[in-house]
Amino acid sequence: MARPSLAAVVLFAAWATTTLSFAPARGLATFRSTRDVKVMLLGGDDDGKPKLTRENEPDEYFESSFEQKSTEEKFKDPLVIIGLVSIFFPFLLLVIFNGMGLVGI
């Protein structure tokens, strides 16, 4: 009987770990229908608690210090600057390299 090659064993192990690691466990949640899921997502449930609506929402709600800042103050935050640069920097590089003729679009 022929022995499997090392490459075949490694490929099988990689396939088994990737496919089986994402398999959901059985019996996590059981719902009677999709309506039950929608009702629970929208705030209603079987306990009879009232749904959160605009009328019964409290006037004061949790608000972080960042949300209370003005737009000008938000743009001074280093994380906001890093986020904006990380979004626009690749496009800026593409425009520069295209202008230099290094990249053809």
Secondary structure, 3 states (H helix, E strand, C coil): CCCCCHHHHHHHHHHHHHHHHCCCCCCCCCCCCHHHHHHHHCCCCCCCCCCCCCCCCCCCCCCCHHHHCCHHHHCCCHHHHHHHHHHHHHHHHHHHHHHHCCCCC
